[in-house]
Amino acid sequence: MGTNVLEVDLDPHYLLNNNLVVYKRPGARSPFYYARVKLPVINKWKKFTTKQTELGKAIEFAVKEYEKLQWKLESGIPIDTRTFRHVADYAIKEMKDQLAGGFGKVSYLDYIRYIERFKEFFGTKFIGNISYEDLVRFDKERTKKLGRKANKSTINSHNAALSRVFDVAVRKGWLHQSQVLTFKNDGKEAGRRPYFELEEYRRLFRFMRKYVKLTTKDSKVGGVKQRTIWIRELLRDYVLFLANTGLRPGTETRYLKWKHISEYHKDGEKYLQIKVPRGKTGARVVIARHSTRKYLQRIKDRFPHLKDLPFDALGNVDEYVFRLRDGTMPKDFHGAFEIVLDEAGLLYDSAGNKRSLYSLRHTYATFQLLRTDHPDLHLISRNMGTSIAMLERHYSHLQVFHKAAILAGDDDSRRRKDEKRPRPWGAE
């Protein structure tokens, strides 16, 4: 405690080698004595009221409180605690500040989303009172919402987010290290990632075109506000952008700005080039499919100062791409996309797996791998910012389609030379 504070104490009494001070607060309406104890183990002072007006009783109360605090420290029990919600908000703010400063990890965006879910479950429960049984109940609730046991990778991500909260609590002295829970991961091994078959993708394409134009009268959810219409039109272009670039939703698109998009010229052809500023595997350059230009142009057209700018002239435009007409950015598109999929009858694949925005990345990978009999895994993995091993692990089932002619007994030499393979994104 600083000297200035000691100088303003009224009637101070120093005890236990000056580690305990009993005093009255200047200007306080309360007649009670207050106490301040020094806790050298954590190099921290703690103040409290004795609720006593007599000095002798105040000192007696303060000494007992000091002994109680010392016992808590020696027993590994934190002297202060906070609700889970309080600590979670602190952890979220730390990550947002780091992201805003440009040195936060892209995974923080997912962690923040997961922690918000934990807040809903644990609420105002003190973080030091959360038990392993509470985590078991959370897992049961998660399984119920998903309709299945979560994958190991999903649980790992949730656990990492929860660890951020516990780490903050330990660092701030609201939780002792011995109270940090060890997380169990009994999730199932990730199977085939849910994606859209070609005909399903075409259905989604057609449905979203109609969904954007729904009026108040047509909408199943009642009145459609102006902002809802803006979200729908942006969501449509966002979905098509993801399906034609393979970018990760959220982590690789939230911080995408117009200055990151340009034209690449080669052999008389123009290619849309996207410099991903933040990715799971670091920054990279992505070559988008030609149709992506149309979806980005639609977004540009909503802003008069961008409408007539060619993609080659966007280098100085330091504005985020995925914004509504009023310039604001939606918190995320996950909920809105789930509603679209549900109304389109596409929320689940044939195996019962629930689709999400991430399914569009898997759709991109699937279509790219099916374009030729001998896909260039190295090229695709570089463009997607993933590993060849990951492609082989999750898309090995596509080899059946690559070898369809052999499995069916056809002779390749009998194929017509002018036979053209249908474009997998034919709906566009």
N, C-alpha and C positions, 0 to 999 in steps of 0.2 A: 504494500500500500504506500502511496506517495506521501511525502512530507506535508504537502498542502492539505491533504485530507485530514491528517492527524491534527493539524493546527486549528481546524475549525470544529473539532469534536468538543463537546461540552462535558465537563466533569469526567475525563477519560481515566480509566483504571487499567493498567497493563499487567497481565498475568501470564504465567507459564512461559517465562523467558520472552515476553512480548509477542508470543504467538496468539494471544487472546486479548482483545481489548473490549471492555465494557464502557459504554459512553451514552450520552444523550445527543440527539441530533439538533443542531441549531435551527431555530425557526419552526420546528415540528410542533404540531398541535397535540400530538400524542404525549402523554406523561411517562410513557414506558422508556426503560433503558433498552439500548440496542447493543448488539455484539458483533464483532468482526473477528474471524478466526483465520489464521494462516495455515495453509495445508502445503507443507514443503514438498511432499511427494509429487504433487502435480503443479507446484509453484503457483498456487492460486489462493486468493482470499475469498471467503464466503461471508455474507452479511445476513443477519436475521434479527428479528425482534424477540426480546425475552418475555414480553407481555407482563413485565413486573415493574412496579413503581418503587420498590424498596431495593436499595443497592445490594444488600446481602443476598436476597432471594434472586436478584438478577444475575449475580456472579455464580450462584449455585446452579441456576438453569444453564448458563452459558458454558460452565465447565462440563456439565453432563452432555450437552450438545456437542462440545468439542471431542469428548471421548467417543461419542457415538459416530461422529464423522471419521475419526481415526480408525475405528473398528471397521467401518465400511471399506475404507481404502485398503486396509490390511487383508480384508476378506474378499477383495476383488469386486466389491459392489460400488457402482457409481454413486457419487454424492448427489448428483442431479440427474434428472431424466426428462425426456420430452415425448410427446406423442409421435407415433409413426408419421402422421401427416406433417407435423412440424419439421421433422428431420428430412422427410422426403422432399418437401418444398425447398429446403436448404440445398439438398443434393442436386435437384433440378436446376436451381438458380446457378450453382457452380458450373454445371455443364453448359447451360445456355450462355453464360458469360465467356466460357472458353471457346465456344463455337463462334460467338460474336467477335472474339479477339483473333480468330483465324487459326488457333492452335488446338481446338477441340477435335476429338475423333468423330468420324462420321457415324460410328456406332452409337454415339450419344443420342442421336435423334430417336433411335429405336429404344434405347434405355429410358429416355424420358417418357415415351409412350407406355412402356411396360410399368414404370413406377407409378404412373397415373392409375393404372389398373390395381396395383397393390394398395394405393391410397384408398380406393373405393372399398377394398376388402378389409384392411386393417383399421382404417379410419382413425379414431381418436384413442386407440389402444396405446398405452405406453410402450415404447420400443423395447424396453428392458423386460417387459412382461410377455413378449411374443415367444411362443414355445414351438417346439417341433410339431406338436399336435396342430397348431395353427397353420403351419405350412402344409400339413397333410390335408387339412380342410380346404385350404386354397387350391391344392392340386385336384381335389375332388370337384370343386367348383369349376376349375379350368376344364377338366375333362367333360363335365356336363355341358358347358358352353360350346366346346369344340365338337361334341358328339363322338369323341374318341380320345384315346390317350395321346397326349402331345408327343411329338418327336423329341429325341434326345437333343437335337440342335436347338429346338425351341426352348426346352427347359434350361439348357446351358445359357442361352441369351437372357432368359428371365432371372436366372440365378446371378448372372453377372450384374444385372441392373439392381437387384436386391442387395448385392454386396456393396454397391456404391453407397447405398443408404446406411448400411451398418458401418462402413468405413468412416463416414462423416460423423456418426454417433460416437464412435470410439475416439476419433480425433478431437471432438468437442468436449469429451468427458461426460457424455450422456449415456455411455454404455461401456462396460469393461470388456476387454478383449476376450475374456473367458466366457462371456455371454453371447458371443457371435456364434450363430448357428451354422452347423455343417449341413450343406444342402445335399439331398439325395436326388439322384437322377435315374429314375427307373423308366424313362420314356422309351418308346419303341424306336428301332432303327429307322431312319428316314427311307421311305420307299420311293417309288416313282413320283416325281413332282407333278402336281396337278397343272394341266395346261389346257388349251382349247384345240380341239380337232378343227380341221379346215372348215367344215360346214358349220361348226359351232361359232368359229370366229366370224364367219359371214353373217350368222344370225345376230351376233353381238353388234357387228358393224351396222346392220340395217336397223336394229332396235334402237341404238343410240342416236341415229339420225332422226328417228321419229320421237324419241324421248325428249330431245332438246326442244322440240316444237310443241310439247304438250301444253295446253292452256289450263286455266283454272278449272274449267268444266270437265276436261278430259282426265285430270290428275286423280289418282286413287287416294292421295293423301290430303285432298281438300285444296284450299287456296294455295297458289304458287306465287310467292313473293318475287320481286325483281331480282334480289340477290340469289335466290334459288335457281332462277333461269340462268344467271351468269355462271353459277357453279356448274350447272349441267353442260353448258356449252364448252366451258374450259375442261371439264372432266372428259368430254368426248375427245377433244384433241389430245389431252394428256394420255388417255388410254391408247389411242392410235400411235402416239409418239413412242410410248413404251414398247408396243408390239413391233415397231419397225426400227428400233434402235437397240433393244436388249438392255437398256440402262436399268439400274436398280431403282425402284420407286423410293422416294423419300431421300435416301442417303446420297444419291447421285443426281437428283433432279431439283431438290429444294434450293440449292445454291447456284443453279445453272443460270447464267446471265446471257443476254444477247451478245455481249462481246466475246463469248466463248464459242459462238457459231459463225462459220465462214464457209466460203466456197473453195474447193480444191480443184484445180484445173489439170487435166492430163489427157493427152492425145485428143484434144478437141472436145472432151467431155467434161462437164462440171459435176462435182460430187460434193454433197453436203458434209462438212467436217465439224465435229463437235469436240471441243476440248473439255473433258470432264474435270472440273476443278478439284473435286473431292470424291474419292471412290474407296471402296473397301480394300482395294489393292493399290491405292494411291492414284495420282492423276494419270490420265491416259487420253489418247485421241481416238475417237470413234468415227467411222464412216457410216452414215445413216443410209437407209434405203431411200431411193429417189422420192417415193411418195411422202416421206417425212416433211419435205419442203412445203407441201400443200397444207399440212396441219399447222406448221409453224407460221405460215403466211396468214392463215385464218386468225391466229392469235395476234399477229402484228397488225392486221387490219382493224382491230378493236381500239387501237391507239393511233390517233391522227398523226402524231409526230413520228411514228414508226412505219405507218402504212406504205409509203412509197419508197422506203429505203431498201435497196437490194441487200442481199445477205452479205455481200462483200463490203458493205458500208456500215456494218454493225460493230466494228472494232472498238468504237468509243462509247457505245451505249452501255452504261454501267447500271442496268436495270434487270431485275429478275424476269425470267421468261413466263413462268406459270403464275400470272396474276389475273385477277378479275378486272372487269372494265373500269372499276373505280380505283384500280391500282393496288388494292389490298391482296394479300395472299391467304388462301384458305389454310386452316390449321393442318389438315391433311385430307386426302381423298378416300381413305379406307372405308369409312361409313357410307359415303355417297355411292361408292362403287359396289358395295355389298347390296345396297338397295336396287341398283340397276340390274345386277346379276340375278337377284331374287325375282324381280318383276319380269325379267327376260327368260326365266326358267333355266338359268345357266350357273346357279350358285354352286352346284355340286357336279363333279364329273361322274362317269359311269361306275367308278369304284367307290363312290360315296365320299370322296375327298372334297373338302370345301375349298373353293377357289378364292383368290384374292388378287390384289394388284400385282403381286409377285408372279402370279401365273402367266402374266403377259411376257415376262422375261423368259420363262420356260417355253412359252409359245414361240417366241422369237428363235430360241435355240433349236427347238424341234423343227421348225420350218426351214431354217438354214441347213440343218443336217440332212433334211430330206430332199434338198434341191438337186443333189447329184448322188450318183452311186458311190463316189469316193470323196466325201467331204474333207476339206482341209481343216482338221481339228486345231492345228496350231493357229491358223488365221482366225478362226471363229473364237477361240479362247482369248486371243489377244484383243480382239474387238470387244469382247464381253467383259474383259477384266477378270477372268477365271482361269482355272488350270485345265489342262487336257485330261488329267485324272478325274476331275470333277465331271467333265462332259462324258467321259467313258462310264463313270459310275452311275450317272443318273439317266443317260440316254442310250445305254447299250441295247435296250429293247428295239431300237429303231433299225438295228442291223437286219431284223426280219424283213422289213420293208425294202431295204437296199438289195437284199438277195431274193426278192419275191419271184423273179423270173426263174432263178435256179430252183427254188423250192417248188415252183409250180410245174417245172419240167420244160420250160421254154428254152429254145436255142437262141442266144443273142443274135446270131447271124441272120435269123429269120425276121428280126425286127425291121420295120421300115426305117430307112435312114432319115426320112424327113419327119419321123414321129417326134412331136414336141412334148416335153414334160410340162404339165400345167403349173402355172405359177402358184405357190402356196398362199400368197396374199391376194388371190384373184378377186376378192370382194371389193378391192379398192378401184 
